[in-house]
Amino acid sequence: MSSILWDHINMYEPVADLIEGGVPAWIDQGITPCDVAAICQGGCASGVYMPAVTYWQARETMSEHGDDVLQFIEDVRGELPSVPEGKSWSGIAVHFLSDAVELWASGIEGQLVDAIEAMNDEEEEEQA
């Protein structure tokens, strides 16, 4: 993983402002490059993206966007992962939402790095 996501000069700039296609509705629209880097490094369960692992938030997101979340996972993986035994309804929401967020973050990492590098190159040219 490129350290550029951690070192981006405007670490609170939303990813939606940096990449084409924006951020899916089932992800916090204020997600930053640092958030993406942290998700890629440690996954949602590490606590870096709490909306995917907090039961009530995951349930709410899946109630509103569950079909899109599941379709995204299926589009990327080709199938849905199985649900581990003994999961509660909220646990199932966390399971699928976390998987989707992690897939999305790893899928846009390169695009995000390219966008930040292009911005940095433009800034250097302007300063020269």
N, C-alpha and C positions, 0 to 999 in steps of 0.2 A: 504494500500500500504506500502510496506517495505521501510524504510528510507535508506536501503542499496544502492538503485539506486542513491539517492542524495549524499550519503557519499562515493561512490566508489572512491578509492584512485586515480585512473587515470580517472578523470571525462570526459576527451576528447577522451578516447579510443572508437573507433567505435563499435557499437553493432555487426556489421558484424564479428568482430574478437572474439566475445564472445559467440555466439550462433550458433548451427547447422542450416543449411538452409539459413543462411544469411538474407539479407534485400531485400524485393521485389524491382524490378527495378523502381517502381513508387514512391519510398521513397528515400530521400537523403541518399546516401551510407555512409555519414559521421555522421549519427544520433548517438547520444551518450546515455548512460543510463540516464543521467540527462534529456535529451530531452524526452525520453520515460516516465520518472516519471512526467515531467511537462505536457505531453499530457494526461496521465492517470488522473492527478489531475484536469486540467482545460480545457482540450479539445483544439482542434486546434484554435477555435475562440478566445481563450484567448490571442492569439498572440505568443504562444510558438513554433508553427510550421508554419511559414509564407508561405512556398511553397504551402500549401494546402488552404490558405485563400487569397492569392494575386491573383487577377483575371488572370493576364497574365500568371503567373506560373501554376496555376491550369488548365487553358485552354491548355497550352503547354503540360503538363503532361497527361491530358486526351486525347489530340489528339494523343499522342504517345502510351499511355498505357491504354486507356479507357476501352477496352474490358477486360483486365486483372483486372483492378480495379473493374469493375462491377461484374465480375465473382467471385472475392474474396468476395465482399459484399454478393452476393447471396449464396456462399458456407457457409459463417458464419451465416447469418441471415435466410437463406432459401428463401428469396425474397429480392427484391430491395425496399428500402423505397420510398414512394411517394415524388414527387417534390412539394414543397410548391408553391402555386399560385403566379404569378407575378415575378418569377425568370427569369433573363436574361440568355442567353446562358452561360456567364461566371459564373453567380450565380449557375447554374446547375452543372458546373464543380466543383466549390468550394463545393457545397452540397455533391456530391458523393465522391470526393477525401478526404474531411475532415472526412466523415463517415468511409471510408476505413482505413485511417491512424489511427483514434481512435480505430477502431476494432483491427487492427494489434497490436498497442501498448498495449492494454489491454490483447490481446491474448498471447503476448510474455513476459509479465511482470514476471510471475512466473519462466519461463525458464531462463530469464535474472538474476533474483535474485539467482537462484540455481547456475548458472555459476559463478557469482561473489563470492558467498559464498564458492564454491569449490576452486576458485583461492586464496581467503583469507586463507582457511584452508591449502592449499599447501605452501603458504608463511610462515605461522606460523610454520609449520613442518620443513621447511628449516632453519628457524631462531633458532629453538630449539636445 
